[in-house]
Amino acid sequence: MAAAYRAQGTHLVTCAIEHHAVLDSCKRLEKEGLQVTYLPVDREGLVDPGDVAKAITPRTILVSIMQANNEIGTIQPLAEIGRICGSGESSCTVTRCRPWGRSAVRVDELRADLLSITAHKMYGRRGSGPSMCGRGRPGEARRSDGRRGS
């Protein structure tokens, strides 16, 4: 995402307790000149959607928040975060569903542009998993209802 949309922006948003795969990637991208905002969490491990809204800038190309924390089990308010991201012109949401198969996931309700799933949580190969791409792309024109596309 960062490479594909660098011309549209150089800012990423994630959370301080994100999975190390995301945090390590963000640290590497910072060395390449991208800006990353690491959002704090409350004592329950929740990201405040208001903090997401404040962190998004016109140069934000990606907001990456894990749906369920694999260490403390917190379920993030992704539908609300997705609505916040959907109201801007240059941001998208990437969510990873750790509880896939354990709880219902409605991608349309999450308003996720991208969704990746870890296969080894479902007896698949470690390091692999499916990804789903929504109908829109970051920076694509949005309809008056905030949804991407025409």
C-alpha positions in Angstrom: 0.0 0.0 0.0 2.7 2.5 1.0 4.6 1.9 -2.3 1.5 1.9 -4.5 0.0 5.1 -3.1 3.1 7.1 -2.1 2.2 9.7 -4.7 -1.1 10.3 -2.9 0.4 10.4 0.6 3.1 9.4 3.0 1.3 9.1 6.2 0.2 5.9 8.0 -1.8 5.4 11.2 -1.7 2.3 13.4 -2.0 1.6 17.1 0.7 1.1 19.7 -0.3 -2.5 20.4 -0.6 -3.6 16.8 0.9 -6.9 15.8 4.7 -6.9 15.4 4.4 -7.6 11.7 2.7 -4.2 11.3 4.8 -2.4 13.8 8.0 -3.7 12.2 6.8 -2.7 8.7 5.9 0.8 10.0 9.4 1.2 11.5 10.9 0.2 8.2 8.7 2.6 6.3 9.7 5.4 8.6 13.3 4.8 7.6 12.1 5.3 4.0 10.7 8.7 4.8 7.0 7.9 5.6 5.3 9.3 8.7 3.6 7.0 11.1 1.2 7.9 13.9 1.1 5.3 16.6 -2.2 5.7 18.4 -2.4 5.0 22.2 -4.9 2.6 23.7 -6.9 2.8 26.9 -6.5 0.5 29.8 -8.7 -2.1 28.1 -6.5 -2.0 25.0 -9.1 0.0 22.9 -8.2 2.6 20.3 -10.4 5.7 20.6 -12.0 6.3 17.3 -11.7 10.1 18.0 -8.0 9.6 18.1 -8.2 8.0 14.7 -10.1 11.0 13.4 -7.6 13.4 14.8 -4.6 11.5 13.4 -5.9 11.4 9.8 -4.4 14.1 7.5 -4.9 14.8 3.8 -1.7 12.7 3.3 -2.9 9.6 5.1 -3.0 6.6 2.8 -3.5 3.8 5.3 -5.1 3.2 8.7 -4.2 -0.3 10.0 -5.9 -1.6 13.1 -6.1 -5.2 14.1 -9.7 -6.4 14.8 -8.8 -8.6 17.8 -5.6 -8.3 19.8 -4.0 -11.8 20.0 -2.6 -11.2 23.4 -5.3 -9.4 25.4 -8.4 -10.2 23.3 -9.6 -6.7 22.9 -12.1 -6.3 20.0 -11.6 -2.9 18.3 -14.5 -0.7 17.2 -13.7 -1.2 13.5 -17.1 -0.3 12.1 -16.8 3.2 13.7 -13.1 3.5 12.7 -14.1 2.4 9.1 -16.8 5.2 9.0 -14.2 7.7 10.1 -11.8 6.6 7.4 -14.6 6.5 4.9 -15.3 10.2 5.4 -11.9 11.3 4.1 -10.6 11.3 0.6 -7.2 9.7 1.0 -7.4 7.1 3.7 -8.3 3.5 3.8 -8.7 0.9 6.5 -6.8 -2.3 6.6 -8.1 -4.8 9.2 -6.9 -8.2 10.1 -9.4 -10.7 11.5 -7.8 -12.9 14.1 -11.2 -14.2 15.3 -12.1 -15.4 11.8 -14.5 -18.3 12.1 -15.1 -17.4 15.8 -17.3 -14.3 15.3 -19.3 -12.9 12.4 -17.4 -10.6 10.1 -19.3 -8.3 7.8 -16.8 -6.6 5.6 -19.4 -4.1 4.4 -20.2 -3.1 8.0 -16.5 -2.6 8.7 -16.2 -0.4 5.6 -12.8 -2.0 5.1 -10.9 -1.4 1.8 -8.6 -4.3 2.6 -9.0 -7.2 4.9 -6.3 -9.8 5.5 -6.7 -13.0 7.4 -4.0 -15.1 9.0 -4.2 -18.6 7.8 -2.3 -20.3 10.7 -5.1 -19.3 13.0 -7.3 -21.6 11.0 -4.8 -24.5 10.6 -3.3 -23.1 7.5 0.3 -22.4 6.6 2.1 -19.8 8.8 2.9 -16.7 6.8 0.0 -17.1 4.4 -3.6 -16.1 4.3 -6.2 -14.6 2.0 -6.7 -10.9 1.5 -9.8 -9.2 0.3 -9.9 -5.9 -1.5 -13.0 -3.8 -1.3 -14.6 -2.0 -4.3 -12.8 1.2 -3.8 -9.1 2.2 -3.7 -7.5 4.9 -1.6 -8.0 8.4 -3.1 -10.8 7.2 -5.3 -13.7 9.5 -5.6 -16.4 8.9 -3.0 -20.2 9.1 -3.3 -22.1 11.6 -1.2 -22.9 8.9 1.3 -19.1 8.5 2.0 -18.7 5.2 0.2 -16.1 4.8 -2.4 -16.8 4.3 -6.1 -19.6 5.4 -8.4 
